[in-house]
Amino acid sequence: MCGIVGILGRGPVAGEILEALKRLEYRGYDSAGLATIEDGRLARRRASGKLRALEALVAKEPIGGSVGIGHTRWATHGRPTENNAHPHVSAKLAVVHNGIIENFRELRDELKGKGHVFSTDTDTEVIAHLVTEAMNAGKDPVDAVASSLPRLKGAFAFAMIFEGREDLLIGASQGAPLAVGFGEGDRAGEMFLGSDALALAPFTETIAYLEDGDFVVLTHETASFRDVSGRPVERRKIKTLASAYLIDKGNHRHFMAKEIHEQPEVVGRTLAYYLDMSSGRAALPFDLPVDASKLSRLTICGCGTAYFAGLTAKYWFERFARLPVDVAIASEFRYGDTPLEAGGLTLLVSQSGETADTLASLRSAKARGQKVMSVVNVASSTMARESDVIAPTLAGPEIGVASTKAFTCQLAVLACLALALGRARNAIDAETEARLVAELMAVPGLMATALKCESAVEGLARELGRVRDVLYLGRGTAYPLALEGALKMKEISYIHAEGYAAGELKHGPIALIDSEMPVIVIAPRDKVLEKTISNMQEVAARGGRLILIGDAALASELAEEAETAIVMEDMASDFAVMAYAVPIQLIAYHTAVAMGKDADQPRNLAKSVTVE
């Protein structure tokens, strides 16, 4: 994840911004920059590479000013050059940004038509020019931001400073985290912004988090929060603890909760790394180790959640690339005798890149003449080093043992790979690819909306905490998600749960249905929805406790049959599974919490399984 820092201080802030950015280095980045208001004018320093390059530049060309913003960037839109590094500026302001602006092309074209000149390849620059356009129309900075925010689509957070205003710092959050820090003691009257409270730890012990859709106006006297409708609101201040481990949870009770809520941001970041959003194409940042047009079969290996990501991707590769796929549990793969073609491709999926069974499968595939690609979250891992090419997931550190954001980032990477292979194999045309890329770009925003179901999930979780067994059902890509939902429930609540393809209900599991059995049905509006509805009616007819995850129209249609409905936003079906993963994760998490379990450290489990 990219990192944001903002300081509204009483003295020079450039050095403190650099120190704060160092605390965010663990998130990964390839360029960095900062901007201040110096003697009323915007001043900026940027550098590609590590922070030491920016430090050297600031030492050579010092920058003053008591208000400033800083950023560490992992390149998504545009290459990791100094020109594309944040902050981005207009004649009136500077901005740093995390996340993705889905509609940046339309906004850029509109603003170009009004005379704005763009100098970077990034989506971020449209924020600067959009707010500037509002200021050119006579609005002050606060009103200009307020009027611009509703026009931005996607999951994002940003911080902004304004020419001539050394007393003003504005931040906004929509589906990406942003914290406000309050100066105290000898730092009274100072204010801070950070994408990670860890960055603010040296400056303050008191922070408040923006909620989804909020923006905040910081002056030396006040922090004024406004909600998505622009109304003034209060946000709860909390005291952070000295431990970096605890600080990094933010205002969440567990790392798992924090990581569930980070998904709009990290999935957006991952998608932007693999998609050329200007042209509507999947643009892989690496060369494939095989000729995709000649590939006759793809093998995918993984363990646990990574295996379910592979099962989901099988639908995408076969549909969009017309490529047959075998998905293997890594612990079984190397002991089988599945024929592998020399020069073929095996795809390994692992969060840590150190999973023993998956690493052994990698070595087995290479020994059998396969080219290997690893989808990993740790670019320095053993699997990454031993692969012909790696496809990083960019989820950032995942602390909770039960994988959440790594899973959805794996899905994002695999979806992009499927589209890229589809184009290379002439299985999809440019129009279809552009439509599918647009659907993928919408996913982070849909995930942010899905998080709003949390209060409904909490009530359901209190009921689920009293049961012994749960069934999950789904069809198509919702079937692997049913398996993943059952795994999450088992992992952290210790409730027995099973996932099934919904069509298999009548082939055995239906014998378990009674008035005590909760049946969670994942039902996106896809081509098999009518079949899924028939399966739900079979559950209802036998007195089962039907829990529906679907859109509003479906919830209304099944109002009599469903005991509970988690209502999702309307969305295209191709990649709906990524948004539907959010309530599945929340159900498991809140059930565990309701039962008093440790969601981060479930018994008998480890984050990275490094023994067979």
HUGI-V578449 format. One record per residue. N is the residue number from 1. RES is the residue in one small letter. SS is DSSP state (H for helix, E for strand, - for the rest). Layout:
# HUGI-V578449
N & RES & SS
N & RES & SS
This chain:
# HUGI-V578449
1 & m & -
2 & c & -
3 & g & E
4 & i & E
5 & v & E
6 & g & E
7 & i & E
8 & l & E
9 & g & -
10 & r & -
11 & g & -
12 & p & -
13 & v & -
14 & a & H
15 & g & H
16 & e & H
17 & i & H
18 & l & H
19 & e & H
20 & a & H
21 & l & H
22 & k & H
23 & r & -
24 & l & -
25 & e & H
26 & y & H
27 & r & H
28 & g & -
29 & y & -
30 & d & -
31 & s & E
32 & a & E
33 & g & E
34 & l & E
35 & a & E
36 & t & E
37 & i & E
38 & e & E
39 & d & -
40 & g & -
41 & r & E
42 & l & E
43 & a & E
44 & r & E
45 & r & E
46 & r & E
47 & a & E
48 & s & E
49 & g & -
50 & k & -
51 & l & H
52 & r & H
53 & a & H
54 & l & H
55 & e & H
56 & a & H
57 & l & H
58 & v & H
59 & a & H
60 & k & H
61 & e & -
62 & p & -
63 & i & -
64 & g & -
65 & g & -
66 & s & -
67 & v & E
68 & g & E
69 & i & E
70 & g & E
71 & h & E
72 & t & E
73 & r & E
74 & w & -
75 & a & -
76 & t & -
77 & h & -
78 & g & -
79 & r & -
80 & p & -
81 & t & -
82 & e & -
83 & n & -
84 & n & -
85 & a & -
86 & h & -
87 & p & -
88 & h & E
89 & v & E
90 & s & -
91 & a & -
92 & k & -
93 & l & E
94 & a & E
95 & v & E
96 & v & E
97 & h & E
98 & n & E
99 & g & E
100 & i & E
101 & i & E
102 & e & -
103 & n & -
104 & f & H
105 & r & H
106 & e & H
107 & l & H
108 & r & H
109 & d & H
110 & e & H
111 & l & H
112 & k & H
113 & g & H
114 & k & -
115 & g & -
116 & h & -
117 & v & -
118 & f & -
119 & s & -
120 & t & -
121 & d & -
122 & t & -
123 & d & -
124 & t & -
125 & e & H
126 & v & H
127 & i & H
128 & a & H
129 & h & H
130 & l & H
131 & v & H
132 & t & H
133 & e & H
134 & a & H
135 & m & H
136 & n & H
137 & a & -
138 & g & -
139 & k & -
140 & d & -
141 & p & H
142 & v & H
143 & d & H
144 & a & H
145 & v & H
146 & a & H
147 & s & H
148 & s & H
149 & l & H
150 & p & -
151 & r & -
152 & l & -
153 & k & -
154 & g & E
155 & a & E
156 & f & E
157 & a & E
158 & f & E
159 & a & E
160 & m & E
161 & i & E
162 & f & E
163 & e & -
164 & g & -
165 & r & E
166 & e & E
167 & d & E
168 & l & E
169 & l & E
170 & i & E
171 & g & E
172 & a & E
173 & s & E
174 & q & E
175 & g & E
176 & a & -
177 & p & -
178 & l & -
179 & a & E
180 & v & E
181 & g & E
182 & f & E
183 & g & -
184 & e & -
185 & g & H
186 & d & H
187 & r & H
188 & a & -
189 & g & -
190 & e & -
191 & m & E
192 & f & E
193 & l & E
194 & g & E
195 & s & -
196 & d & -
197 & a & H
198 & l & H
199 & a & H
200 & l & H
201 & a & -
202 & p & -
203 & f & -
204 & t & -
205 & e & -
206 & t & E
207 & i & E
208 & a & E
209 & y & E
210 & l & -
211 & e & -
212 & d & -
213 & g & -
214 & d & -
215 & f & E
216 & v & E
217 & v & E
218 & l & E
219 & t & -
220 & h & -
221 & e & -
222 & t & -
223 & a & E
224 & s & E
225 & f & E
226 & r & E
227 & d & -
228 & v & -
229 & s & -
230 & g & -
231 & r & -
232 & p & E
233 & v & E
234 & e & -
235 & r & -
236 & r & -
237 & k & -
238 & i & E
239 & k & E
240 & t & -
241 & l & -
242 & a & -
243 & s & -
244 & a & H
245 & y & H
246 & l & H
247 & i & H
248 & d & -
249 & k & -
250 & g & -
251 & n & -
252 & h & -
253 & r & -
254 & h & -
255 & f & H
256 & m & H
257 & a & H
258 & k & H
259 & e & H
260 & i & H
261 & h & H
262 & e & -
263 & q & H
264 & p & H
265 & e & H
266 & v & H
267 & v & H
268 & g & H
269 & r & H
270 & t & H
271 & l & H
272 & a & H
273 & y & H
274 & y & H
275 & l & E
276 & d & E
277 & m & -
278 & s & -
279 & s & -
280 & g & -
281 & r & E
282 & a & E
283 & a & -
284 & l & -
285 & p & -
286 & f & -
287 & d & -
288 & l & -
289 & p & -
290 & v & -
291 & d & -
292 & a & H
293 & s & H
294 & k & H
295 & l & -
296 & s & -
297 & r & -
298 & l & E
299 & t & E
300 & i & E
301 & c & E
302 & g & E
303 & c & -
304 & g & -
305 & t & H
306 & a & H
307 & y & H
308 & f & H
309 & a & H
310 & g & H
311 & l & H
312 & t & H
313 & a & H
314 & k & H
315 & y & H
316 & w & H
317 & f & H
318 & e & H
319 & r & H
320 & f & H
321 & a & -
322 & r & -
323 & l & -
324 & p & -
325 & v & E
326 & d & E
327 & v & E
328 & a & E
329 & i & E
330 & a & H
331 & s & H
332 & e & H
333 & f & H
334 & r & -
335 & y & -
336 & g & -
337 & d & -
338 & t & -
339 & p & -
340 & l & -
341 & e & -
342 & a & -
343 & g & -
344 & g & -
345 & l & E
346 & t & E
347 & l & E
348 & l & E
349 & v & E
350 & s & E
351 & q & -
352 & s & -
353 & g & -
354 & e & -
355 & t & -
356 & a & H
357 & d & H
358 & t & H
359 & l & H
360 & a & H
361 & s & H
362 & l & H
363 & r & H
364 & s & H
365 & a & H
366 & k & H
367 & a & H
368 & r & -
369 & g & -
370 & q & -
371 & k & E
372 & v & E
373 & m & E
374 & s & E
375 & v & E
376 & v & E
377 & n & -
378 & v & -
379 & a & -
380 & s & -
381 & s & -
382 & t & H
383 & m & H
384 & a & H
385 & r & H
386 & e & H
387 & s & -
388 & d & -
389 & v & E
390 & i & E
391 & a & E
392 & p & E
393 & t & -
394 & l & -
395 & a & -
396 & g & -
397 & p & -
398 & e & -
399 & i & -
400 & g & -
401 & v & -
402 & a & -
403 & s & -
404 & t & -
405 & k & H
406 & a & H
407 & f & H
408 & t & H
409 & c & H
410 & q & H
411 & l & H
412 & a & H
413 & v & H
414 & l & H
415 & a & H
416 & c & H
417 & l & H
418 & a & H
419 & l & H
420 & a & H
421 & l & H
422 & g & H
423 & r & H
424 & a & H
425 & r & -
426 & n & -
427 & a & -
428 & i & -
429 & d & -
430 & a & H
431 & e & H
432 & t & H
433 & e & H
434 & a & H
435 & r & H
436 & l & H
437 & v & H
438 & a & H
439 & e & H
440 & l & H
441 & m & H
442 & a & H
443 & v & H
444 & p & H
445 & g & H
446 & l & H
447 & m & H
448 & a & H
449 & t & H
450 & a & H
451 & l & H
452 & k & H
453 & c & H
454 & e & H
455 & s & H
456 & a & H
457 & v & H
458 & e & H
459 & g & H
460 & l & H
461 & a & H
462 & r & H
463 & e & H
464 & l & H
465 & g & -
466 & r & -
467 & v & -
468 & r & -
469 & d & E
470 & v & E
471 & l & E
472 & y & E
473 & l & E
474 & g & E
475 & r & -
476 & g & -
477 & t & H
478 & a & H
479 & y & H
480 & p & H
481 & l & H
482 & a & H
483 & l & H
484 & e & H
485 & g & H
486 & a & H
487 & l & H
488 & k & H
489 & m & H
490 & k & H
491 & e & H
492 & i & H
493 & s & H
494 & y & -
495 & i & -
496 & h & E
497 & a & E
498 & e & E
499 & g & E
500 & y & E
501 & a & E
502 & a & H
503 & g & H
504 & e & H
505 & l & H
506 & k & H
507 & h & H
508 & g & -
509 & p & H
510 & i & H
511 & a & H
512 & l & H
513 & i & -
514 & d & -
515 & s & -
516 & e & -
517 & m & -
518 & p & E
519 & v & E
520 & i & E
521 & v & E
522 & i & E
523 & a & -
524 & p & -
525 & r & -
526 & d & -
527 & k & -
528 & v & -
529 & l & H
530 & e & H
531 & k & H
532 & t & H
533 & i & H
534 & s & H
535 & n & H
536 & m & H
537 & q & H
538 & e & H
539 & v & H
540 & a & H
541 & a & H
542 & r & -
543 & g & -
544 & g & -
545 & r & E
546 & l & E
547 & i & E
548 & l & E
549 & i & E
550 & g & E
551 & d & E
552 & a & H
553 & a & H
554 & l & H
555 & a & H
556 & s & H
557 & e & H
558 & l & -
559 & a & -
560 & e & -
561 & e & -
562 & a & E
563 & e & E
564 & t & E
565 & a & E
566 & i & E
567 & v & E
568 & m & E
569 & e & -
570 & d & -
571 & m & -
572 & a & -
573 & s & -
574 & d & -
575 & f & -
576 & a & H
577 & v & H
578 & m & H
579 & a & H
580 & y & H
581 & a & H
582 & v & H
583 & p & H
584 & i & H
585 & q & H
586 & l & H
587 & i & H
588 & a & H
589 & y & H
590 & h & H
591 & t & H
592 & a & H
593 & v & H
594 & a & H
595 & m & -
596 & g & -
597 & k & -
598 & d & -
599 & a & -
600 & d & -
601 & q & -
602 & p & -
603 & r & -
604 & n & -
605 & l & -
606 & a & -
607 & k & -
608 & s & -
609 & v & -
610 & t & -
611 & v & -
612 & e & -
